[in-house]
């Protein structure tokens, strides 16, 4: 029973499988026709200028059962893979550059599969043209040979260029690059090169022409834009010479000479002619036309002219021979010719060169001994020189020249005929210098002028010099700089100087001396030039750190020169810092520093640069000090007297500090001082003037200057207003200004004047106190700080007199006066709270007095 059931199930499964197998269909591509960008790429075309990476197509297909499909691209073995497809989306991208001129069709295997069935199709992708190829010339290089007698407008060459592009991009046209002297033109379509109308070629003027031809295509699109491509090539045109020029003689005019020793057949001169057509020259034949008188002959091939008789038989001294040069053409026919004249002169033979003579006959060396630096223009009489040439006429004419150091000596005469006495004259005395060389050597030359042989003679001129004392000793430098540490022992070396005297013997020996301000501390060795300190010298940079004096270099005859010596004494750290007192008393207002200062007597930094530090403080940890300025201040957290009283148990708030001042020298020195500091708290001031006075407590002159400035401004404003009113009233005839009279103060009343006291404040609060002599009795009565008296109102000016006339009216310039009361007693140190009241009173009094003076001035105008 069980076997039957299993066989039935097996049969059912086989039936289902058979049914499913009959319904499984293969996937397929959509065929969307040509021009479509999706499908199976059949009849798909792509431009060769498409950029790599561009999405160019979409493979599109389906499966009948609706199963997902995947796409693929394959290429023939050995061919480039130009495309790549995304298997899921079917997007096809270009992965390699295209070139239609290399491959205009691409074979691609496209596939689609549903996982069980795969369909592969072969498609052809067409590559369309873009204008990416420039025309290329064929048969390069272009070299053309053209006869110079070629006719105008005749064709001489055809240029050909090929463009691989299609359509208008493959068509080629030709032009010539413009040139101002071009003799050629080209046909734009055929490329035929011709001679321009009316132009001719000339080998003798321009044997070779270079023409640049441009081949350009008809233009086309490339990567979305229109472009025209072109190429250039150079055509070399060689002009072939034609027989159109006569011969010409080379090197004219011609001159020949017959000498007294000539014999028949001797060569006189050789003429040379060449065909004017150098590209294709004809041979030349020479002949004598006239002027030979039967005594001259010429070689027809070489052009050599010879004499046919002895010179003694010649009847004339000058002959002019006409020579003809003819071209030999075809069949030895004489063609074009040229004629020239050869001038022949019969002359004496130049057979004697110039010769120098001394007292004993011919001589080639002359020597003399003399002192250096003779005066300019002096004749060197030690030389006895004669020069002679035995020839006659032009053959005996020669020049004299002295060769050697330029413009030192000159020779007279410079031009000689036959014979002359030679004189040598000094031209530059500075060149005859023993120190430059004990011997001067020259060459005396005699050279013929008008002879072909140019015979010459040479003699040596030697001058032995004697030295004189003509040089002054010279230092190697205009000044010398020396440095020596202070406290150096006596006899220490400072600097060495050197002077040179090029003279010889005793004249060249130099002796050194020293003189000038400060030179008594130094010594110079008379022969070596070494400068040292005197044995008893002790240098101190703090006393004097700079010395300068003069040194003298003198030879045996008293000639000398000077130089200046600058000596710097180098500072050594030999002084410790010092405070003015070992115990310093300072009063500190909270928020303001106090300053200690030490002085180091060393001359230079870093020896005199001081660093400050607090060594000990009782109590500790309340102060800090500025290491550079020595300003001692409370630590930032201490801002009130309450904090101070919490730190110390002393009711007086008094600290003792041990401050150290240390210099930065090497070795470093230090010193200490005890600083007692009383700490107090200033009463806050109100108002801008009070704030300014508080800021200026360390500089009372600043506060005083500010007050003076304000008063000056007020006076200036008053004068300006008075001037303006006066000018206004002067223009009016109806209103007469009232004379303003300023009432003088009584003699017993003290004027308000500023005094500039020199005050040293032991207490910073004293800076805000003023002296008042009227308070002396009150202070002695027991009240330490009485209130200042209230300011008194100024008196009004008296009325103007009734008989005052406008013309006699005199205007008084308004003035402001004031007085500061004197400073109180120094007993105020014990009461810090009252100092603020005194300061406030001072500010109030100054304000009241300024306002009263302004009102008083203003009342004078009404």
Secondary structure, 3 states (H helix, E strand, C coil): CHHHHHHHHHHHHHHHHHHHHHCCCCCEECCCCCCCCEECCCCCEEECCCCCCCEEEEECEECCCCCCCEEEEEECCCCCCCEEECCCCCEEEECCCCCCCCCCEEEEEEEEECCCCEEEEEEEEEEECCCCCCCEECCCCEEEEEECCCCCCCEEEECCEECCCCHHHHCEEEEECCCCCCCEEECCCCCEEEECCCCCCCCCCCCEEEEEEEEEECCEEECCEEECCEEEEEEEEEEECCCCCCCEECCCCEEEEEECCCCCCCEEEECCEECCCHHHCCCEEEEEEECCCCCEEECCCCCEEEECCCHHHCCCCEEEEEEEEEEECHHHCEEEEEEEEEEEEEECCCCCCCEEEECCEECCEEEEEEECCCCCCCECCCCCEEEECCCCHHHHEEEEEEECCCCCEEEECCEEECEEEEEEEECCHHHCCCCCCCEEEEEEEEEECCCCCCCEEEEEEEEEEECCCCCCCEECCCEEEEEEECCCCCCCEEEECCEECCCCHHHHCCEEEEECCCHHHEEECCCCCEEEECCCCCCCCCCCCEEEEEEEEECCCCCEEEEEEEEEEECCCCCCCEECCCEEEEEEECCCCEECCEECCCCCCCCCCEEEEEEEEECCCCEEECCCCCEEEECCCCCCHHHHHHHCCCCCCEEEEEEEEEECCCCCCEEEEEEEEEEECCCCCCCHHHHHHHHCCCCHHHHHHHHHHHHHHHHHHHHHHHHHHHHHHHCCCCCCCCCCCCCCCCCCCCCCCCCCCCCCCCCHHHHHCCECHHHHHHHHCCCCCCCCCCCCCCCCCCCCCCCCCCCCCCCCCCCCCCCCCECCCHHHHHCCHHHHHHHHHHHHHHHHHHHHHHHHHHHCCC
